Every structure is written in structure tokens, then in C-alpha cells.
């Protein structure tokens, strides 16, 4: 199989785009493996598992979800951070200072 980039100049732009696109996709995948989201806790289940509404997003927590209440209880009205991976499988829900939700 030959190098697809070793083509006439009119294909150079496409080749560069594909190469850069591949780099961006790979970089994006690495960076997106984990992320975090801050928002006001609007609603939560009685226990851990179930639907959590934080800011304008809803998150489905399961038995693998970890709560961090070191800075106080996760009750409606507080600022919360959700740390998640690229498929929104929640790793941790943590209370944060209000300044994180209202910078």
C-alpha cells in the first residue's frame, strides 16, 4: 500500500487535513477520557444511584459512582463537580465552593 500523501498537489490539502484531523481526534480522545462539570445541584436521588441533575445536565449514577462529601453534604442548592469519563460513566460527584459555580 502506497503513501496516500504522495499524490499530486491538488490532493495535498486533503492529505494535510486528514493528517491534522487524525492528530486532533487522537489528542481529543486522550483529553476527553476524563473531564469535569460544575453546576448547582438541582435534584438528586435518595441514595447514590439514579439521576442527578447538576446545572443544566442530568447524570446517571450507578454503584461505581463515588461521592465526596469532605467539604459538606451534597444537598440541593450546593455547587457540585462531576468528574466523568468520555462516556459519562461517573467517577465522582463532589461538593465544591460556590465560587466554582459562580466565577
Biopython code that builds the backbone (N, CA, C, O; Angstrom):
import numpy as np
from Bio.PDB.StructureBuilder import StructureBuilder

atoms = [
    (1, "UNK", "N", (0.855, -1.176, 0.000)),
    (1, "UNK", "CA", (0.000, 0.000, 0.000)),
    (1, "UNK", "C", (0.893, 1.228, 0.000)),
    (1, "UNK", "O", (1.790, 1.350, 0.835)),
    (2, "UNK", "N", (0.651, 2.136, -0.933)),
    (2, "UNK", "CA", (1.477, 3.324, -1.068)),
    (2, "UNK", "C", (1.040, 4.426, -0.127)),
    (2, "UNK", "O", (-0.033, 4.368, 0.474)),
    (3, "UNK", "N", (1.883, 5.419, -0.011)),
    (3, "UNK", "CA", (1.588, 6.580, 0.816)),
    (3, "UNK", "C", (0.528, 7.422, 0.126)),
    (3, "UNK", "O", (0.751, 7.898, -0.987)),
    (4, "UNK", "N", (-0.607, 7.614, 0.756)),
    (4, "UNK", "CA", (-1.697, 8.379, 0.159)),
    (4, "UNK", "C", (-1.342, 9.854, 0.030)),
    (4, "UNK", "O", (-1.965, 10.575, -0.749)),
    (5, "UNK", "N", (-0.345, 10.308, 0.786)),
    (5, "UNK", "CA", (0.044, 11.711, 0.726)),
    (5, "UNK", "C", (1.008, 11.989, -0.419)),
    (5, "UNK", "O", (1.254, 13.150, -0.745)),
    (6, "UNK", "N", (1.557, 10.952, -1.032)),
    (6, "UNK", "CA", (2.487, 11.137, -2.141)),
    (6, "UNK", "C", (1.700, 11.239, -3.444)),
    (6, "UNK", "O", (1.941, 10.467, -4.372)),
    (7, "UNK", "N", (0.786, 12.159, -3.523)),
    (7, "UNK", "CA", (-0.068, 12.373, -4.674)),
    (7, "UNK", "C", (0.158, 13.781, -5.203)),
    (7, "UNK", "O", (0.854, 14.573, -4.567)),
    (8, "UNK", "N", (-0.411, 14.103, -6.343)),
    (8, "UNK", "CA", (-0.268, 15.453, -6.894)),
    (8, "UNK", "C", (-0.724, 16.527, -5.896)),
    (8, "UNK", "O", (-1.442, 16.246, -4.936)),
    (9, "UNK", "N", (-0.281, 17.769, -6.156)),
    (9, "UNK", "CA", (-0.501, 18.901, -5.252)),
    (9, "UNK", "C", (-1.968, 19.141, -4.918)),
    (9, "UNK", "O", (-2.269, 19.572, -3.805)),
    (10, "UNK", "N", (-2.897, 18.876, -5.843)),
    (10, "UNK", "CA", (-4.310, 19.124, -5.553)),
    (10, "UNK", "C", (-4.828, 18.248, -4.413)),
    (10, "UNK", "O", (-5.842, 18.575, -3.797)),
    (11, "UNK", "N", (-4.141, 17.137, -4.125)),
    (11, "UNK", "CA", (-4.577, 16.286, -3.018)),
    (11, "UNK", "C", (-3.841, 16.634, -1.720)),
    (11, "UNK", "O", (-4.127, 16.066, -0.666)),
    (12, "UNK", "N", (-2.896, 17.565, -1.807)),
    (12, "UNK", "CA", (-2.109, 17.926, -0.639)),
    (12, "UNK", "C", (-2.972, 18.476, 0.488)),
    (12, "UNK", "O", (-2.786, 18.116, 1.651)),
    (13, "UNK", "N", (-3.905, 19.339, 0.149)),
    (13, "UNK", "CA", (-4.776, 19.932, 1.167)),
    (13, "UNK", "C", (-5.564, 18.853, 1.895)),
    (13, "UNK", "O", (-5.657, 18.863, 3.123)),
    (14, "UNK", "N", (-6.126, 17.932, 1.141)),
    (14, "UNK", "CA", (-6.900, 16.850, 1.750)),
    (14, "UNK", "C", (-6.006, 16.003, 2.649)),
    (14, "UNK", "O", (-6.402, 15.625, 3.752)),
    (15, "UNK", "N", (-4.817, 15.712, 2.181)),
    (15, "UNK", "CA", (-3.884, 14.900, 2.961)),
    (15, "UNK", "C", (-3.511, 15.599, 4.264)),
    (15, "UNK", "O", (-3.519, 14.974, 5.325)),
    (16, "UNK", "N", (-3.187, 16.878, 4.195)),
    (16, "UNK", "CA", (-2.847, 17.632, 5.400)),
    (16, "UNK", "C", (-4.034, 17.659, 6.345)),
    (16, "UNK", "O", (-3.866, 17.489, 7.553)),
    (17, "UNK", "N", (-5.240, 17.873, 5.809)),
    (17, "UNK", "CA", (-6.441, 17.890, 6.647)),
    (17, "UNK", "C", (-6.647, 16.551, 7.332)),
    (17, "UNK", "O", (-6.963, 16.501, 8.520)),
    (18, "UNK", "N", (-6.470, 15.469, 6.590)),
    (18, "UNK", "CA", (-6.645, 14.147, 7.195)),
    (18, "UNK", "C", (-5.597, 13.906, 8.277)),
    (18, "UNK", "O", (-5.905, 13.370, 9.341)),
    (19, "UNK", "N", (-4.368, 14.302, 8.000)),
    (19, "UNK", "CA", (-3.299, 14.112, 8.984)),
    (19, "UNK", "C", (-3.570, 14.943, 10.229)),
    (19, "UNK", "O", (-3.511, 14.424, 11.343)),
    (20, "UNK", "N", (-3.865, 16.219, 10.055)),
    (20, "UNK", "CA", (-4.159, 17.073, 11.205)),
    (20, "UNK", "C", (-5.421, 16.614, 11.908)),
    (20, "UNK", "O", (-5.486, 16.615, 13.137)),
    (21, "UNK", "N", (-6.429, 16.221, 11.134)),
    (21, "UNK", "CA", (-7.659, 15.722, 11.733)),
    (21, "UNK", "C", (-7.392, 14.503, 12.588)),
    (21, "UNK", "O", (-7.952, 14.375, 13.677)),
    (22, "UNK", "N", (-6.538, 13.596, 12.108)),
    (22, "UNK", "CA", (-6.191, 12.410, 12.880)),
    (22, "UNK", "C", (-5.490, 12.767, 14.167)),
    (22, "UNK", "O", (-5.764, 12.177, 15.212)),
    (23, "UNK", "N", (-4.592, 13.724, 14.102)),
    (23, "UNK", "CA", (-3.888, 14.168, 15.307)),
    (23, "UNK", "C", (-4.872, 14.793, 16.291)),
    (23, "UNK", "O", (-4.823, 14.510, 17.488)),
    (24, "UNK", "N", (-5.757, 15.636, 15.790)),
    (24, "UNK", "CA", (-6.734, 16.280, 16.666)),
    (24, "UNK", "C", (-7.672, 15.272, 17.293)),
    (24, "UNK", "O", (-7.997, 15.371, 18.476)),
    (25, "UNK", "N", (-8.111, 14.297, 16.505)),
    (25, "UNK", "CA", (-9.012, 13.281, 17.043)),
    (25, "UNK", "C", (-8.307, 12.480, 18.125)),
    (25, "UNK", "O", (-8.872, 12.232, 19.190)),
    (26, "UNK", "N", (-7.081, 12.080, 17.854)),
    (26, "UNK", "CA", (-6.352, 11.313, 18.857)),
    (26, "UNK", "C", (-6.093, 12.152, 20.104)),
    (26, "UNK", "O", (-6.266, 11.674, 21.225)),
    (27, "UNK", "N", (-5.686, 13.384, 19.911)),
    (27, "UNK", "CA", (-5.450, 14.259, 21.054)),
    (27, "UNK", "C", (-6.754, 14.480, 21.812)),
    (27, "UNK", "O", (-6.776, 14.417, 23.041)),
    (28, "UNK", "N", (-7.845, 14.738, 21.081)),
    (28, "UNK", "CA", (-9.133, 14.960, 21.721)),
    (28, "UNK", "C", (-9.574, 13.764, 22.527)),
    (28, "UNK", "O", (-10.133, 13.919, 23.613)),
    (29, "UNK", "N", (-9.331, 12.563, 22.012)),
    (29, "UNK", "CA", (-9.735, 11.360, 22.722)),
    (29, "UNK", "C", (-8.962, 11.231, 24.032)),
    (29, "UNK", "O", (-9.524, 10.835, 25.053)),
    (30, "UNK", "N", (-7.702, 11.557, 23.999)),
    (30, "UNK", "CA", (-6.899, 11.470, 25.217)),
    (30, "UNK", "C", (-7.380, 12.500, 26.230)),
    (30, "UNK", "O", (-7.545, 12.196, 27.412)),
    (31, "UNK", "N", (-7.603, 13.722, 25.754)),
    (31, "UNK", "CA", (-8.039, 14.776, 26.657)),
    (31, "UNK", "C", (-9.458, 14.561, 27.151)),
    (31, "UNK", "O", (-9.799, 14.994, 28.252)),
    (32, "UNK", "N", (-10.292, 13.899, 26.357)),
    (32, "UNK", "CA", (-11.694, 13.730, 26.720)),
    (32, "UNK", "C", (-11.937, 12.481, 27.559)),
    (32, "UNK", "O", (-13.065, 12.242, 27.990)),
    (33, "UNK", "N", (-10.891, 11.672, 27.802)),
    (33, "UNK", "CA", (-11.087, 10.471, 28.591)),
    (33, "UNK", "C", (-11.672, 10.802, 29.958)),
    (33, "UNK", "O", (-12.500, 10.060, 30.486)),
    (34, "UNK", "N", (-11.243, 11.902, 30.515)),
    (34, "UNK", "CA", (-11.804, 12.349, 31.773)),
    (34, "UNK", "C", (-12.081, 13.836, 31.671)),
    (34, "UNK", "O", (-11.357, 14.567, 30.995)),
    (35, "UNK", "N", (-13.111, 14.271, 32.332)),
    (35, "UNK", "CA", (-13.451, 15.680, 32.349)),
    (35, "UNK", "C", (-14.182, 16.002, 33.624)),
    (35, "UNK", "O", (-14.395, 15.134, 34.471)),
    (36, "UNK", "N", (-14.562, 17.245, 33.757)),
    (36, "UNK", "CA", (-15.353, 17.616, 34.921)),
    (36, "UNK", "C", (-16.361, 18.678, 34.516)),
    (36, "UNK", "O", (-16.169, 19.416, 33.550)),
    (37, "UNK", "N", (-17.422, 18.730, 35.271)),
    (37, "UNK", "CA", (-18.511, 19.660, 35.018)),
    (37, "UNK", "C", (-18.936, 20.230, 36.362)),
    (37, "UNK", "O", (-19.135, 19.488, 37.325)),
    (38, "UNK", "N", (-19.074, 21.545, 36.424)),
    (38, "UNK", "CA", (-19.511, 22.232, 37.642)),
    (38, "UNK", "C", (-20.916, 22.775, 37.441)),
    (38, "UNK", "O", (-21.253, 23.253, 36.358)),
    (39, "UNK", "N", (-21.721, 22.702, 38.467)),
    (39, "UNK", "CA", (-23.058, 23.277, 38.419)),
    (39, "UNK", "C", (-23.743, 23.173, 39.767)),
    (39, "UNK", "O", (-23.273, 22.488, 40.675)),
    (40, "UNK", "N", (-24.860, 23.866, 39.879)),
    (40, "UNK", "CA", (-25.661, 23.813, 41.110)),
    (40, "UNK", "C", (-26.438, 22.498, 41.117)),
    (40, "UNK", "O", (-27.067, 22.134, 40.123)),
    (41, "UNK", "N", (-26.389, 21.797, 42.235)),
    (41, "UNK", "CA", (-27.127, 20.546, 42.381)),
    (41, "UNK", "C", (-28.609, 20.876, 42.472)),
    (41, "UNK", "O", (-29.058, 21.482, 43.446)),
    (42, "UNK", "N", (-29.366, 20.480, 41.459)),
    (42, "UNK", "CA", (-30.794, 20.805, 41.372)),
    (42, "UNK", "C", (-31.688, 19.691, 41.894)),
    (42, "UNK", "O", (-32.754, 19.949, 42.454)),
    (43, "UNK", "N", (-31.247, 18.448, 41.709)),
    (43, "UNK", "CA", (-32.038, 17.303, 42.160)),
    (43, "UNK", "C", (-31.107, 16.110, 42.267)),
    (43, "UNK", "O", (-30.120, 16.007, 41.539)),
    (44, "UNK", "N", (-31.431, 15.214, 43.180)),
    (44, "UNK", "CA", (-30.612, 14.019, 43.364)),
    (44, "UNK", "C", (-31.464, 12.884, 43.881)),
    (44, "UNK", "O", (-32.519, 13.110, 44.473)),
    (45, "UNK", "N", (-31.009, 11.657, 43.660)),
    (45, "UNK", "CA", (-31.751, 10.520, 44.201)),
    (45, "UNK", "C", (-31.570, 10.437, 45.721)),
    (45, "UNK", "O", (-30.718, 11.118, 46.291)),
    (46, "UNK", "N", (-32.364, 9.612, 46.353)),
    (46, "UNK", "CA", (-32.259, 9.432, 47.804)),
    (46, "UNK", "C", (-30.903, 8.872, 48.193)),
    (46, "UNK", "O", (-30.300, 9.320, 49.168)),
    (47, "UNK", "N", (-30.423, 7.901, 47.441)),
    (47, "UNK", "CA", (-29.095, 7.337, 47.699)),
    (47, "UNK", "C", (-28.103, 7.873, 46.677)),
    (47, "UNK", "O", (-28.135, 9.049, 46.317)),
    (48, "UNK", "N", (-27.228, 6.999, 46.220)),
    (48, "UNK", "CA", (-26.245, 7.396, 45.213)),
    (48, "UNK", "C", (-26.769, 7.128, 43.803)),
    (48, "UNK", "O", (-26.673, 7.989, 42.929)),
    (49, "UNK", "N", (-27.318, 5.942, 43.585)),
    (49, "UNK", "CA", (-27.711, 5.550, 42.229)),
    (49, "UNK", "C", (-28.994, 6.240, 41.789)),
    (49, "UNK", "O", (-29.936, 6.416, 42.562)),
    (50, "UNK", "N", (-28.991, 6.621, 40.520)),
    (50, "UNK", "CA", (-30.153, 7.286, 39.943)),
    (50, "UNK", "C", (-29.733, 8.541, 39.205)),
    (50, "UNK", "O", (-28.557, 8.732, 38.894)),
    (51, "UNK", "N", (-30.706, 9.394, 38.929)),
    (51, "UNK", "CA", (-30.462, 10.607, 38.153)),
    (51, "UNK", "C", (-30.108, 11.775, 39.061)),
    (51, "UNK", "O", (-30.831, 12.097, 40.004)),
    (52, "UNK", "N", (-28.986, 12.395, 38.755)),
    (52, "UNK", "CA", (-28.536, 13.614, 39.420)),
    (52, "UNK", "C", (-28.680, 14.739, 38.416)),
    (52, "UNK", "O", (-28.217, 14.608, 37.283)),
    (53, "UNK", "N", (-29.304, 15.834, 38.795)),
    (53, "UNK", "CA", (-29.389, 16.998, 37.919)),
    (53, "UNK", "C", (-28.486, 18.070, 38.508)),
    (53, "UNK", "O", (-28.733, 18.607, 39.588)),
    (54, "UNK", "N", (-27.431, 18.358, 37.759)),
    (54, "UNK", "CA", (-26.425, 19.326, 38.190)),
    (54, "UNK", "C", (-26.307, 20.357, 37.084)),
    (54, "UNK", "O", (-25.993, 20.024, 35.942)),
    (55, "UNK", "N", (-26.563, 21.621, 37.434)),
    (55, "UNK", "CA", (-26.594, 22.659, 36.411)),
    (55, "UNK", "C", (-27.705, 22.354, 35.422)),
    (55, "UNK", "O", (-28.844, 22.109, 35.819)),
    (56, "UNK", "N", (-27.378, 22.369, 34.134)),
    (56, "UNK", "CA", (-28.389, 22.071, 33.114)),
    (56, "UNK", "C", (-28.207, 20.684, 32.516)),
    (56, "UNK", "O", (-28.702, 20.406, 31.424)),
    (57, "UNK", "N", (-27.497, 19.810, 33.228)),
    (57, "UNK", "CA", (-27.263, 18.451, 32.731)),
    (57, "UNK", "C", (-27.767, 17.427, 33.722)),
    (57, "UNK", "O", (-27.805, 17.679, 34.926)),
    (58, "UNK", "N", (-28.152, 16.277, 33.216)),
    (58, "UNK", "CA", (-28.516, 15.175, 34.106)),
    (58, "UNK", "C", (-27.480, 14.071, 33.938)),
    (58, "UNK", "O", (-26.990, 13.820, 32.837)),
    (59, "UNK", "N", (-27.159, 13.425, 35.034)),
    (59, "UNK", "CA", (-26.150, 12.376, 35.083)),
    (59, "UNK", "C", (-26.760, 11.139, 35.716)),
    (59, "UNK", "O", (-27.504, 11.240, 36.691)),
    (60, "UNK", "N", (-26.451, 9.974, 35.167)),
    (60, "UNK", "CA", (-26.915, 8.717, 35.724)),
    (60, "UNK", "C", (-25.802, 8.102, 36.560)),
    (60, "UNK", "O", (-24.767, 7.699, 36.028)),
    (61, "UNK", "N", (-26.013, 8.033, 37.836)),
    (61, "UNK", "CA", (-25.030, 7.443, 38.739)),
    (61, "UNK", "C", (-25.383, 5.983, 38.973)),
    (61, "UNK", "O", (-26.555, 5.609, 39.006)),
    (62, "UNK", "N", (-24.350, 5.166, 39.135)),
    (62, "UNK", "CA", (-24.575, 3.759, 39.447)),
    (62, "UNK", "C", (-23.734, 3.364, 40.651)),
    (62, "UNK", "O", (-23.164, 4.222, 41.326)),
    (63, "UNK", "N", (-23.657, 2.075, 40.919)),
    (63, "UNK", "CA", (-22.945, 1.601, 42.112)),
    (63, "UNK", "C", (-21.450, 1.913, 42.074)),
    (63, "UNK", "O", (-20.783, 1.841, 43.106)),
    (64, "UNK", "N", (-20.909, 2.260, 40.892)),
    (64, "UNK", "CA", (-19.486, 2.607, 40.787)),
    (64, "UNK", "C", (-19.224, 4.076, 41.103)),
    (64, "UNK", "O", (-18.076, 4.473, 41.298)),
    (65, "UNK", "N", (-20.276, 4.878, 41.155)),
    (65, "UNK", "CA", (-20.119, 6.310, 41.412)),
    (65, "UNK", "C", (-19.679, 6.536, 42.851)),
    (65, "UNK", "O", (-20.192, 5.913, 43.781)),
    (66, "UNK", "N", (-18.731, 7.429, 43.012)),
    (66, "UNK", "CA", (-18.213, 7.754, 44.341)),
    (66, "UNK", "C", (-18.638, 9.167, 44.705)),
    (66, "UNK", "O", (-18.505, 10.089, 43.900)),
    (67, "UNK", "N", (-19.150, 9.339, 45.922)),
    (67, "UNK", "CA", (-19.494, 10.669, 46.421)),
    (67, "UNK", "C", (-18.373, 11.154, 47.323)),
    (67, "UNK", "O", (-17.860, 10.407, 48.156)),
    (68, "UNK", "N", (-17.999, 12.419, 47.145)),
    (68, "UNK", "CA", (-17.003, 13.043, 48.020)),
    (68, "UNK", "C", (-17.704, 14.193, 48.735)),
    (68, "UNK", "O", (-17.968, 15.243, 48.149)),
    (69, "UNK", "N", (-18.000, 13.970, 50.013)),
    (69, "UNK", "CA", (-18.684, 14.984, 50.805)),
    (69, "UNK", "C", (-17.761, 15.549, 51.882)),
    (69, "UNK", "O", (-18.212, 15.974, 52.946)),
    (70, "UNK", "N", (-16.470, 15.546, 51.588)),
    (70, "UNK", "CA", (-15.477, 16.067, 52.523)),
    (70, "UNK", "C", (-15.715, 17.541, 52.846)),
    (70, "UNK", "O", (-15.469, 17.987, 53.966)),
    (71, "UNK", "N", (-16.201, 18.298, 51.844)),
    (71, "UNK", "CA", (-16.451, 19.731, 52.034)),
    (71, "UNK", "C", (-17.897, 20.029, 52.415)),
    (71, "UNK", "O", (-18.322, 21.184, 52.385)),
    (72, "UNK", "N", (-18.648, 19.002, 52.770)),
    (72, "UNK", "CA", (-20.037, 19.170, 53.181)),
    (72, "UNK", "C", (-20.954, 18.251, 52.393)),
    (72, "UNK", "O", (-20.553, 17.678, 51.381)),
    (73, "UNK", "N", (-22.197, 18.112, 52.865)),
    (73, "UNK", "CA", (-23.130, 17.194, 52.210)),
    (73, "UNK", "C", (-23.549, 17.690, 50.820)),
    (73, "UNK", "O", (-23.636, 18.891, 50.566)),
    (74, "UNK", "N", (-23.802, 16.738, 49.943)),
    (74, "UNK", "CA", (-24.301, 17.030, 48.592)),
    (74, "UNK", "C", (-25.817, 17.154, 48.677)),
    (74, "UNK", "O", (-26.539, 16.175, 48.490)),
    (75, "UNK", "N", (-26.290, 18.349, 48.956)),
    (75, "UNK", "CA", (-27.732, 18.580, 49.043)),
    (75, "UNK", "C", (-28.129, 19.602, 47.979)),
    (75, "UNK", "O", (-27.291, 20.359, 47.491)),
    (76, "UNK", "N", (-29.389, 19.616, 47.633)),
    (76, "UNK", "CA", (-29.898, 20.532, 46.614)),
    (76, "UNK", "C", (-29.522, 21.961, 46.973)),
    (76, "UNK", "O", (-29.698, 22.402, 48.109)),
    (77, "UNK", "N", (-28.991, 22.687, 45.962)),
    (77, "UNK", "CA", (-28.635, 24.082, 46.145)),
    (77, "UNK", "C", (-27.143, 24.344, 46.279)),
    (77, "UNK", "O", (-26.707, 25.491, 46.181)),
    (78, "UNK", "N", (-26.347, 23.287, 46.504)),
    (78, "UNK", "CA", (-24.904, 23.488, 46.640)),
    (78, "UNK", "C", (-24.224, 23.360, 45.279)),
    (78, "UNK", "O", (-24.809, 22.842, 44.328)),
    (79, "UNK", "N", (-23.001, 23.832, 45.201)),
    (79, "UNK", "CA", (-22.198, 23.682, 43.989)),
    (79, "UNK", "C", (-21.587, 22.283, 43.993)),
    (79, "UNK", "O", (-21.060, 21.830, 45.010)),
    (80, "UNK", "N", (-21.661, 21.609, 42.853)),
    (80, "UNK", "CA", (-21.117, 20.256, 42.751)),
    (80, "UNK", "C", (-20.268, 20.125, 41.495)),
    (80, "UNK", "O", (-20.512, 20.783, 40.484)),
    (81, "UNK", "N", (-19.278, 19.269, 41.586)),
    (81, "UNK", "CA", (-18.440, 18.922, 40.436)),
    (81, "UNK", "C", (-18.661, 17.455, 40.140)),
    (81, "UNK", "O", (-18.632, 16.617, 41.041)),
    (82, "UNK", "N", (-18.883, 17.148, 38.871)),
    (82, "UNK", "CA", (-18.982, 15.762, 38.437)),
    (82, "UNK", "C", (-17.728, 15.474, 37.634)),
    (82, "UNK", "O", (-17.466, 16.138, 36.631)),
    (83, "UNK", "N", (-16.960, 14.502, 38.059)),
    (83, "UNK", "CA", (-15.797, 14.049, 37.305)),
    (83, "UNK", "C", (-16.231, 12.793, 36.561)),
    (83, "UNK", "O", (-16.738, 11.847, 37.164)),
    (84, "UNK", "N", (-16.026, 12.793, 35.230)),
    (84, "UNK", "CA", (-16.552, 11.705, 34.406)),
    (84, "UNK", "C", (-15.572, 11.353, 33.306)),
    (84, "UNK", "O", (-14.630, 12.094, 33.024)),
    (85, "UNK", "N", (-15.818, 10.197, 32.686)),
    (85, "UNK", "CA", (-15.003, 9.832, 31.534)),
    (85, "UNK", "C", (-15.783, 10.143, 30.265)),
    (85, "UNK", "O", (-16.876, 10.705, 30.330)),
    (86, "UNK", "N", (-15.236, 9.786, 29.126)),
    (86, "UNK", "CA", (-15.807, 10.194, 27.845)),
    (86, "UNK", "C", (-17.170, 9.581, 27.542)),
    (86, "UNK", "O", (-17.819, 10.008, 26.587)),
    (87, "UNK", "N", (-17.621, 8.619, 28.298)),
    (87, "UNK", "CA", (-18.940, 8.027, 28.078)),
    (87, "UNK", "C", (-19.903, 8.385, 29.207)),
    (87, "UNK", "O", (-20.909, 7.704, 29.403)),
    (88, "UNK", "N", (-19.603, 9.440, 29.942)),
    (88, "UNK", "CA", (-20.413, 9.896, 31.071)),
    (88, "UNK", "C", (-20.640, 8.809, 32.125)),
    (88, "UNK", "O", (-21.673, 8.791, 32.795)),
    (89, "UNK", "N", (-19.678, 7.913, 32.263)),
    (89, "UNK", "CA", (-19.723, 6.987, 33.395)),
    (89, "UNK", "C", (-19.088, 7.745, 34.539)),
    (89, "UNK", "O", (-17.901, 8.069, 34.486)),
    (90, "UNK", "N", (-19.839, 8.024, 35.544)),
    (90, "UNK", "CA", (-19.412, 8.956, 36.572)),
    (90, "UNK", "C", (-18.426, 8.329, 37.523)),
    (90, "UNK", "O", (-18.645, 7.243, 38.058)),
    (91, "UNK", "N", (-17.376, 9.013, 37.713)),
    (91, "UNK", "CA", (-16.349, 8.550, 38.623)),
    (91, "UNK", "C", (-16.555, 9.126, 40.019)),
    (91, "UNK", "O", (-16.356, 8.446, 41.025)),
    (92, "UNK", "N", (-16.960, 10.401, 40.056)),
    (92, "UNK", "CA", (-17.069, 11.064, 41.352)),
    (92, "UNK", "C", (-17.984, 12.283, 41.260)),
    (92, "UNK", "O", (-17.971, 13.013, 40.270)),
    (93, "UNK", "N", (-18.770, 12.486, 42.304)),
    (93, "UNK", "CA", (-19.562, 13.701, 42.460)),
    (93, "UNK", "C", (-19.094, 14.321, 43.765)),
    (93, "UNK", "O", (-19.123, 13.687, 44.819)),
    (94, "UNK", "N", (-18.660, 15.579, 43.674)),
    (94, "UNK", "CA", (-18.020, 16.212, 44.819)),
    (94, "UNK", "C", (-18.579, 17.608, 45.055)),
    (94, "UNK", "O", (-18.801, 18.367, 44.112)),
    (95, "UNK", "N", (-18.803, 17.939, 46.317)),
    (95, "UNK", "CA", (-19.223, 19.304, 46.662)),
    (95, "UNK", "C", (-18.043, 20.249, 46.485)),
    (95, "UNK", "O", (-16.903, 19.912, 46.803)),
    (96, "UNK", "N", (-18.341, 21.440, 45.971)),
    (96, "UNK", "CA", (-17.320, 22.455, 45.731)),
    (96, "UNK", "C", (-17.787, 23.783, 46.313)),
    (96, "UNK", "O", (-18.978, 23.957, 46.574)),
    (97, "UNK", "N", (-16.868, 24.719, 46.519)),
    (97, "UNK", "CA", (-17.265, 26.046, 46.980)),
    (97, "UNK", "C", (-18.150, 26.723, 45.919)),
    (97, "UNK", "O", (-17.979, 26.474, 44.726)),
    (98, "UNK", "N", (-19.079, 27.564, 46.339)),
    (98, "UNK", "CA", (-19.989, 28.245, 45.406)),
    (98, "UNK", "C", (-19.227, 29.053, 44.356)),
    (98, "UNK", "O", (-19.736, 29.259, 43.254)),
    (99, "UNK", "N", (-18.024, 29.509, 44.676)),
    (99, "UNK", "CA", (-17.240, 30.295, 43.720)),
    (99, "UNK", "C", (-16.908, 29.498, 42.459)),
    (99, "UNK", "O", (-16.661, 30.091, 41.410)),
    (100, "UNK", "N", (-16.898, 28.177, 42.540)),
    (100, "UNK", "CA", (-16.637, 27.338, 41.367)),
    (100, "UNK", "C", (-17.826, 27.359, 40.406)),
    (100, "UNK", "O", (-17.655, 27.173, 39.201)),
    (101, "UNK", "N", (-19.025, 27.584, 40.936)),
    (101, "UNK", "CA", (-20.225, 27.619, 40.094)),
    (101, "UNK", "C", (-20.585, 29.040, 39.652)),
    (101, "UNK", "O", (-21.314, 29.219, 38.676)),
    (102, "UNK", "N", (-20.088, 30.028, 40.352)),
    (102, "UNK", "CA", (-20.356, 31.422, 40.037)),
    (102, "UNK", "C", (-19.037, 32.188, 40.021)),
    (102, "UNK", "O", (-18.768, 32.981, 40.923)),
    (103, "UNK", "N", (-18.210, 31.951, 38.993)),
    (103, "UNK", "CA", (-16.903, 32.631, 38.977)),
    (103, "UNK", "C", (-17.018, 34.129, 38.802)),
    (103, "UNK", "O", (-16.004, 34.826, 38.771)),
]
sb = StructureBuilder()
sb.init_structure("model")
sb.init_model(0)
sb.init_chain("A")
sb.init_seg("    ")
for serial, (resi, resn, name, xyz) in enumerate(atoms, 1):
    if name == "N":
        sb.init_residue(resn, " ", resi, " ")
    sb.init_atom(name, np.array(xyz, "f"), 0.0, 1.0, " ", f" {name:<3s}", serial, name[0])
structure = sb.get_structure()
